[in-house]
Amino acid sequence: MMMEQKTEVALPDIQKDNLPKTTRSAVLNKVFDISLQQTPLPAMKPTDVLVKIVAVGICGSDVHYYDTGHIGDFVVKKPLILGHESSGIVVATGDDVQNLKRGDRVAIEPGVPCGHCSYCRSGRYNLCPNMQFMATPPVNGDLSELIVYPQDFLFPIPDDMSYEIATLNEPFSVSIHAAQLLGIKPGSSVFISGGGPVGLLAILAARTFGAHQIIVSDTQDLRLQTAKKMGADRVINALKEDPRKVIAEMTNGEGVDFVLEASGNPKAEQAALRTLKRGGKLAYIGVPTTDAVPLDIPFMTDHETQVFGIFRYANTYPLGLEILEKHMNLAENLLTDFYPLSQTKDALEKTRTDKGESLKVVIYPNEQLRHN
C-alpha cells in the first residue's frame, strides 16, 4: 500500500474579494489530446464557495470521453475539463454561506440539479433533466486547481479521513443508491457482476444493508483479490468458471435475492439476469458500449423479476461518508495509482490500459500527497 507522504494542504492567500480570473486545468481538446491550460474561474455568488481541489479520482466515464469522445447522447463537441470524483479544501465563502468556512475539508457532489422540476421536488434529483453534472458535456469537471461551487453540494469530511478516500464517496454513492433501490435486507444473498471500483464498493454497501452472502465475479485477478479483502464470501473468475453454475450450486438451484450488474459487459448483463431466484431484483449499473442489450423477457415474466436501471444517485453523500469512515482500511485497497495534474494523460492511459494492475487512479491538481 502506498504511504501518505503529506497530510497538510496549504491554503492560498485568496479571499472572495480578490478571486483570480483563471485557474490551471487539464483540458480534453479532442480524443486522446489533453493539455494544461488557464481556464476561466467564474465569479462567486453569495451561496458559492471557492474550493482548492486536492484529489480527483478517475472514472470510467472520463476514460470514455478521452478515448471515444462520447457516451451515448453526451458528445464532446468543444474542449472539456474532465474529473468528477473529488475532494478539496474551502478557500473562501460567499456572504450567504453559513455551514462552511475557510479551511474546511470537503467531498464534492458533482451534480447540481435545477431544484425546481418535479423530479427535484420529489427528491429524485438525479433524474433532473437540467442537471449540471461535472465532466458530462458540455459541463466542465474539476481537474482544476480551483473551482467555484454551490455550498449545498459540499460535504465536510471527517478529520481522520484522507482526501483520497473522500473521493471514493462518488462511486460509492452509486452503489448505495443501487442498494437502496433494490431494498437489500438482512440475511439476503447478493451477486455483484463486475469488480471495478463501483462493484467493489457495492460489497461494502451490500454488507452495510445486511447482506449475508456476497458473491463477486470478474475476469481480473487483482479485482477478485480485492473483492475478498472487501468482504466477498465467494469470488468467481468468469474466464474459468460460469457464474450461473457456481451460484446455482451455492443456492441449491434457487439463485440469489439481488444482483448488481456493474460490468457493463453485454454478455454479463444477460447472464446476470439468470442468477436471480424467483421474485428477485436486479440493478443495472454498468453502461454497455452497445446501443441495446437483449434481455430474456420470458424468464423475467416467469420469475416476476424486478429490474432497475441505476442513474447516478440522490441524497447519498452524508451516508456514504459515514460508512466510509467506519471502513477506511477497506477503502484503502482501491487506491492504487497517484499522479500530478501535469500527468493527467498518463493517468487516463493507466486507467484505460491497465485494468489488471490498477483500480482507482487519483490525480492531484495541486500538491501531490502520495506517489507511485
N, C-alpha and C positions, 0 to 999 in steps of 0.2 A: 504494500500500500504506500502511496506517495505521502511524504511528510509535508505538513503545512509549514512553510518557511516564514511566512509573515501573517500576522493576525491584525495588526493595526493598519487602518487605511487613512491616509491624510485627507483632511478637508480643505478644499481650495478656498482661497480668500475671495469668495463671491457672495454678494448679498442680492436680494431681489431687485435692488435699485441699480446694480452695476453688472447686470447679466450680459455675458458675451453674446455676440450676434451669431456666432457659428460654433461648431464643435467638430471634433475629428471622428469620422465614422468609416466603417468598412462597407463599401457600396458595391452591389452587384450591378455591373453595367450591362452585361448580357451573359448568356450561358458561358460558364467557365471563366468569366472575366470579373475579378474582384480587385478593387483598388481602394486605397485610403484617400479620403477627401475631406475637406472642410464643408460641412453641410449646415444649412440654416437652423438656428435654435429659436423656436417661436417665443414670443413674449408670454409672460406668466399671467394667467387670470387670477383673480382673488382666491379661488379654491384650488389652484395648482401648486405643485411642489417641484423644485429643481432637485434632481437626483443624479448623483455621481454613480454611474454603473460600475459595479465591482466585478461581477461574474455573470456570464451568459452561457447556458448550455445549448449545444447544437441539437436541433430536432431533425427528424427525417424530412419534414416539410421544407426546412432550409436547404437540405441537400437536393430535394426535387426541384426547387426553383433554380438552384445553382446549376444542375446538370441537364434539366429539360426545359426550364423557363415557364413551367405551368403546373398546376394541379387542378384537374377538372376545368371548371369555368374561370378559375383565377389564373390570369396570364400576366407575366412580367412584360409590360409594354414600355416602361421607362425605368431608369435606374432606381434600384430598391435597396434600402438598408435591411439586412436580414437580422434574425435573432428575436426571440420572444420568451425564452426561459431565463429569467434574470432576477438578480438581487442587487441592492445598492445601498447608498447612504444618503440621507437627506442633507442637502447643502443649504437650501433656502426655502421659505414657505411664503405663500400669498397671504394677504391680510385676513382672509376669512378661513384659513386653515386652523383647525382647533385641536386635532388629535395627534399632530406630528410636529416635531421640532428639529432644528439643526442637530445633526449627529445621530439621529435615529437610524437604525439598520432596518431595511425593509425588503420584503419579497414583493415583486411587481406582477399583479394580474394583468395579462397583456391585452385583454379585450375590454373596450369601453362601449357599452350599448347606448342607445338613444335615451332610454329611461321613460319613454312616453307611449310606446306601442303596446298592443295587447299582450305580446309575449313578455315584455319587460314588466308590465303591471301585474302579470300573473306569476312572476318570479322565475320565468324560464327565459331569462335574458340572453342565454347562449343562442337562442333562435332569432334574436332581433335582426330584422332584415337590414338595419342600418348600422350594424356592429362595425366598429373600427378596431380591427384586430391586428396587432403588430405583425409585420413581415408577411402580411397577406395583401397582395397587390390590390389597390395602389397605396396601401398604408405602410409606412416605414416601420421597421423594427427598432431594436435598441442596441445594436452593435455599435455603440457610440460612447464617447467619454461622458457626455451629459445628456439628459433628456428632461423635458418639462412634461409633467404628468398629473392627472387629476388625483386629489387626495383619497377619493373613495376607493381607489383600486391599488392602494399601497398598504401593506400589512406588516406591522412590526414583527421582527423575527426574534426568537429567544436569545438571550445573551450568550448561551453556550452553543448555539448553532452556527456552523460556518456559513459563509456566503455561498459556498459551493453546494452544500446540502439544501440551502434555501431555494436554489434554482430548480431543484428536483420537485418542488411543490407544483410546478406547472404540469409536467407529465403525470405526477401523482394525482392531480385533480381529475384528470381524465379517468383514471382507474377508480377513484372514489365515486365519481358521477355514474360510471357503469355499475358499480356495486350497489349504489343506491337505487338505480332504476330497476335492476334485477330483483332487488329485495333479498340479497344474500342473508341467510339467517343462521343462528347457531345450530351446529350439528349437520350442516349441509355438505355436499360434495361439489367441488368446483374444478373444471378443466380450463386451463389457460393455454390457448393455442398461440404460440409466438412469444419468445423470451427476450425481446428488445426491452428498452427501459420501461415502457408503459406496461408491458406484460410482467416484467419483474416486480414493478411497484404494485401491480394488481395482486400479487401474492400477499403483500402487506395489507392491502385494502380488504381482501377476502378474509384474511385471518382476523383482522380487526372487527369485521362484521360477524365473526363467529364460525366461519367455515371449519369443518372438522377434517376434511380430506381435500388436499390441493394437489392437482396433477398438472405438470407443465410439459409442453412439447416444443422442440426447436430442432434446428439442424447444426447448431454451433456448440462445440463443447464448452467454451467459456460461458455462454449464456446458461447452459444446463447446470454447470458447476455453481454459477452464481445463484441460480434458482434454488438449489439445495441449501446454499448459505442463507437465502432469504426466507427459508421455511417450507419449501415444497416437500410434500411427502413422497412424491414419485416424479422422476423426470424421464422423458421419452425422447430419444434421438429419432426423429421422424425418418431419417435416412436408413435406420437399422431396424426399426420396429414400426408397426402400424398402430397409431394411437387408438383407433377404433377397437382393435382386437385387445390391446392392453387394458383399455378402460372397461370393455365388456367383461374381461376376466376379473378385474378388480371389483366390479359392482354386481357380480353374479348375473350378468347379462342385462341388467336393468338400465345402465347408463347413469350419468351424473345429473345432479339437480340444476346446475348452472354452468354455462360456458361463456368465457370471454375470449373472443377471437381477435387477437391483437397483431397477427402477422400481416394481414392484407394480401396474403397469397390466395389466388382464386381456388386452387385445389384444396388448400387447407380450410378455406371458408366453407366449401361444400362438405368436406369430410367432418368438420366440427359439428355440424348440424346433427349428424347421425351418432354422436356420442351422448346425446341427451336421453334421459328417461322420458317416459310418457308424462306430459304436463310440464316438462322442463322449460327453462328460459335461456335464451342466448342473446348476447350483446355483441354486435359487430363494431369493433373499434378501429381496426386497421383499414386503411383506404387502398383498395386494389388499383393497379395501374390500368386495368381494362375498363371499358365503358360500362360493362354489366357482367354480373356473375349469376348463372342459372342456379336456382335452388330447388330442392326436392319438395314441391308443394304437396304431393300425396303423403309423404312422410309427415309433413308439418300438420296437415289436417288430421291424419290418423292418430298422431301423438298429441294433438292440441298444444302444439309448440307456440310459445310466445317469443317473438323476435324483436329486438330493439336495435335501432341504429343509434350510435353514440356520436354526438357532435359537441366536442369540447366539454363544457361543464358550466355550472352556475352555483354560486353560494358555497363553494367548497374550500376556499383558501384558508380561513381560520381553522377548520377541522384538519386540513392537510398538514398545516404547520404543527398542530397539536400532536398528531400521530407521528410525524417525522421526528419530533423532539424526543419521543419515547423510544425511537428505534434508529437513532443516528448511527450506531455501529453497523447496523444492517445497510442503511442507505449508503454508507461509505463504499460498499462493494461495487456500486455502479460507477463511481468516479474513476476514470482510467487515464485520461489524457488532458494536458493543460497547455494552452498556447497564448501568446500575447496577441493583441489586436492586429499587429503588423503581419502575423502569420495566419490570418483568417482563411486564406485559400488552402494552406496546408491542413488546417483544422477540418475544413469541409472535405478535403480529399481523404483524410484519415477516417472520417465518419463514413464516407461513400465507399471506400475500397477495403476497409479492414474490419469487417464485422466479426472475424474470428478472434481478434485480439483486442478489440476496442468496444466499450459500452457507451459511456457518456463522455463526450468531449466538451471541455469548458474553455471559453475564451475570456481573457481579462482585458477589457478596454482601457484600463489604467494600470495600476501596479499589478505585477504578476505574483500571486500569493503562493502558488505551487508550481513545480517544474517537473517535467517528464524525466 
